Amino acid sequence: MSYVFFLIYFIFTFLIVNYLYLKVRIYYRPLTYKDKDTGKIVDVHKLYEPFQAKDNLSYWKMMIGGLIFFPIKFIILALIIIAFMIHLRIFSIFYKNQDTDKSQYQKLSKIMKFYNYLFLLFSFIRIEERKVDCKDVYKKYLGPDYDFSQKKYSLITCNHIGYYEVLLNMYLHACGFIAKLEVSRYLFIGHISKSINCLFVNRQNKESRDEIFDRLYQRQNLYMEGKYFAPLCLFPEGTTTSGRNILKFKKGSFYHLMPIMPEIIHIDKNSPYHIAVGAQNLFFNTLTFFCFLGTKMYYTFLPVIKPTEYMYKHYSHYGKEKWEIYAEVVRKIYCEIGGFTESDLGYRDSEDYYEAMVKGKFDYEEILKKN
């Protein structure tokens, strides 16, 4: 009987891992075209470098790891998500004011931190805090007399690589997020995101995009005044990268010129499979990671950033409006302290790159204009 069970286990897992490999290998295939003017062969991956996969996908490493780790990880992590969802649902029945009542929020934060710690633990993701000396960089952009004693902030900002920094921030801060509307409809994740009072925006609807600024401003003020206890964490790039670039920041985090607390996330570059999503499909990227033992994530909390007159005066060339100057200064700080490379590509470019990888569709002339 045990032999039959093992055979079924082997065949089922073998088929699943091969299916995943077929789904993700398209992100690693060569993608080139011949320039019409110069005759040179151009690598499309390099043109969309901020979203390009940075690891080398090995079929045999994925297959061996998948046969050992995939079913175990999948079952354990699925159970954790289901338990988390049920616990949140029960909690929401008895506690209706968990964001405005301090004692209720403390109970909620313990639940969030516990389950997200478990998820990171059984994903075999080790987390480690890195300390950095950033005073010189801050003084360069915010002024030589910048006040480092400021502790109050309206929201947390973080560079965006995929799914696991969301879990990390829920573990560290018990926070909510601004997410695209589709997230609210995801199986399990949708219920969890609504239970922790995330704000949802329909990227395809201008009215929804405009409305989110008012809702965000209200949340920022309530949190600053101590009337709301759950902080928000925003990813100002607006989409995921491969973890080595910082894209142009969207205005949401900076539009109201309120203080923020920046957080920097790095992933282990020597890992056999990166958890950075880039332009890949998030679902298949996450399942593929189940085929590998684990990796390491590093996080760094930077001092609170508050806009200053020095910043507006000395970096006025960064934008016409104050929020543009603020956003670009914060991006420069991220890059200089975190060792990232700047890129002016964005969400739409990520979508174009995805289309190019999956369907082989790309516009030569449009790519050249952007680069």
N, C-alpha and C positions, 0 to 999 in steps of 0.2 A: 504493500500500500504506500509506503514511504517513497518507493522508487517512482510510482505513478505520480504522486504529488510533486516530487522534484522535477519530473519530466514536464508536467503541466506548467509549473513555475518557470522553468527554463524557457520553454517555447513561448509562453505568453510575454515574459520579460524581453526575450530576444526580439520578438515582433514589435513590441512597443518602442524599444530603444532604436531599432532600425528605422521605424517610422519617424521618430524624432530626428534622427540623423539626416534623413532625407529632407525634413522640413527646415533644418537649420544650415545645412551645408551650402545652400544657395547664397547665404550671406558671405561665403568665403570664396566663391568661384571667381575666376578672372573676369573682369568687365572692362573692356577697352573699346575705343573707336579710333579711326584714323582721321586726324585733323585735315580738313579740306584744303587749307591754305599752305600749311607747312609740310604735310605728309607724315608728320610724326604720330606715333601711337600714343594715345592719351589714356591714362588709367583713371577710370571714373571713380574708383574707390578713393583715390588721392584727392579728387576734387571735393569729395564729401568727407574729408578726413575726420572731422569731429564725431561722425556717426559710425565710422568704420570699426569693425570688430578687431580687437588688438591681440587676440590670442590665436593659436594655431590649433584648429579643431582636429583631433586625432580620432579616427574611427575606432581603432583598437583600444585606446584608453577609455573612450566613451563606452564601448561595448563591455569591456571587463568591469569598469566601474558601475555601469548600469545594471549588470547582472548581480552585483553585490549590494549596491546601495539604493538603486531606484525604488524597488517595492517597499523597502524599509522606510526610507525617507518619505515617500508618498503617503503611506498609510499613517505614519506618526503625525506628519504635518497636517494632513487632512483632518485627523481627529482633534488636533489642537485648534484649528480654525473653527470646527463645528462646536467644540466646547466653549470657545471664546464667544461665538455668536449666541449660543444658548445663555451663557452667563450674562451677557450684555442685555439680552431680551428680558430676562428675569429682573435684572437690576433696574431697567427702565420702567418696569411695572410698578415698582415700589418707590423709586426715586425719580421725580419729575423735574427737579431743579438742580441737577448735578453740576451745571456750569455756573450757577449763581449762588449756590449754597456751598460754602467752603468744606464743611464736613462731608457732604455728599460727593463733592468733586474728589476729595482725598480718597474716598472709597473707590470711586471710578478709576482714579489714576493707578491704584494698586492693582486692579483687575487688568488694566491695559498693560502695565509694565510687566506683570507676571506672565501673561500669555505671549507677549512679544519677546520676552526673554526666552521663553521655552521655544518659540519658533526659531529664533536665531541660534539657540543652543543645538537643536536637533537638525538644523540646516548645516551644522558644523561650521558656523561663521564665528570666528573669534573677533572680538572687538577690543580696540585699544585706543585710549586717549593720547593725543600728541600735544605737547605744550610748545608754543612758539613765542619768540620775542618779536612783537609786531609794532612796538612804539614808534620806531623810526618811520615805518611806512605810514602809520596813522598821522604822524606829525607832518609828513610830506604832503598829504592830501587834505587833512582837516585843520592844519595849523599847528605851529610850535607850542601853543598854549592849550592844546586840546585837553579837555577834562576827562581823564580816564576813570574817575570815580563814579561815573554814571552807571547805574544798574538797571534802571527801568527801560523796558523796551516794549514796542507795540506788537511785534511779531518776530519770528525766527525765519531767517533765509538760509537756504542750503543749495549747493550745487546738486544737479539731478543726474543720476546714472541709471536708475531703474526702479526696482521694487524694494530692495532690502534697506535702503536708507530711509524709506517710509517707516518700516518696522523699527529701525534703529531709533528714529525720532519719537515714535510712539512709546518706545521703551524708556528713552531718556527724559522726555518732556510730557508724556501723556497728552499729546497735542492733536488738534484737528488740522485739516488741510483744505486748500482750494483744489478741486479736482474737476476734470471734464465730466459732463453729465452722464456719459456712458458708464463711468465707474459705479454710479448709484444703481445700475442695473446688473452688475456682475453677480454671479452666484456667490453667496456667502459674503464676499468682500463688500457688495453693495449694502447689505444690512449693517455690517460693521461700520462702514464709512458714515452712514446716516446716524447710527447710534452715538458716534463721537462728534456729532454736529459739524461735519465738514460742510463747506460751501461748494455748491456745484454750479458750473457755468457751461452753457451750450455754446461751443466755439463757433458754430455755424449761424448763430442768431445774434445780431448786433444789439438788440434790446437786452438780451441776457448778459452780454459782455459789458454793456453800459451799467446795468443794474448792479453788477457784482462790486463795482467801486463803492457804491453807497453802503452795501451790506458789509464790505470789508472795513470801511471807515468806522462804522458803528461798532464792529467787533474790536477794532484796535483801540478805540476810545474806552470802551467798557473794560478791556483788559488793563489798560494803563491806569484807570481809575480804581482798579481793584474790585469792580462790580461783576467781573466775569473771570473765572479762574482757569479756564482751558485756553492755553495759547494757541495761536495758529502758526503753522510752519508753511512757508511758501517756497516754491522752486521758481525763481524769477527768470530762468532761461526758457521756461514754458514747454520744454520737451527734454527727453533723455539724450545724453551723449555717451561716448565711450570712456569718459572719465579723465581725459587729459586736456580738454579744452573748456573754456567758458564762453558761452554764446552771448549775444547781445541780450541785455536784460529787458524784460517787459516792464511796463510802467506800474503794474498793480502794487508791488511792494513799496514803491517810492512816491507814488502820485500824491499822497497826503503829507509828505515830508516829515514823517514821524520816525522816532528812533527805532532801530532794528538791531537784533543780535545775529551776526553772521556765524554760520557753522560750515566748516570745510570737511568734505568726505573724500578719502582716498581708498583705493582698493589695492590689494597685493598684486603687483605687476608680474610676479613669478608664478601665479596660480595657473594650473593647466587649463582652466576655463574661467573666463571673466564673468562676473555677475552684471557687468555693465551692459545695458540693453542697446544703447545707440539707436539705430533705426530698425532693429529687429522686432519681431512679434514678441510681446511681453510674455504671453502664455507659454510659448514654445521655448523661449529663452530660460524661463524659470524651471520648466520641467527638465530641460537639458542639464541644468545645474544639479538636479537630483542624481545625475549619473556620475557625479564627481564627489570626492570626499568632503571638500570644504575650501574655505579661503579665509582671508583676514581683511577686516575693515578698520580704518583709522579715522577718528573724528577729532576735530579741533574746534573749540569754542573761541571765538575772537571777542574782544571787548565791544561793548555797545557802540554803534555808529549813529551819531546825531548830526544832521546837516549843520554846517557852520557858514558864516559870512566869508571866512577865508576861502572855503571851498568854492563858493559861488563866484568870488572875485578872481581867484587865480586859475580856475578851470572853466571859465565861462565858454570857452571854445568847444566844450563837450556837448553843448546843446543850447537850444533857444529857450527852453523852459527849465525851471529849477529842478523838476523831477528828473529831466534828462541828464542834467549835470550830476545830480545825486546818484542816479543809477550807474552812470559810467564811472564815477569815482569808486563806488563800491565794487564794481567789476574789476577795476585796476587793482584794488586792494586784494581781492580774491586771487588774482593772477600772480601778483608779486609775492604774496605770502604763501600761497598754495603751490606755486610753480606750474600754473596752468598757462596754456597758450590761448590768446584771444581769437575768436572767430565771429564774424558777422552773419553767419548762416543762422537759420532758425527752424521753427516747426515745419513750415511749408517745404523747406529744403529737405528735411528729414523724410517727409512724405514722398517727395520726388525720388529720393535715394532708395526708399523702400520699393517704389514702383520699378525703378531701374533694376534692382537686385532680383525681385520676385518675378517680374513680368518682362524684364529686358527692355522696358520702355524708358527712353530718355531723349531729351531734345539737345542736340549738340550745341546749337547756337545759344540756348538759354543757359546751359552749363557754363559756357565760356563767358557770358555776361556777368555771372555771379562770381567768377574767379579771375 
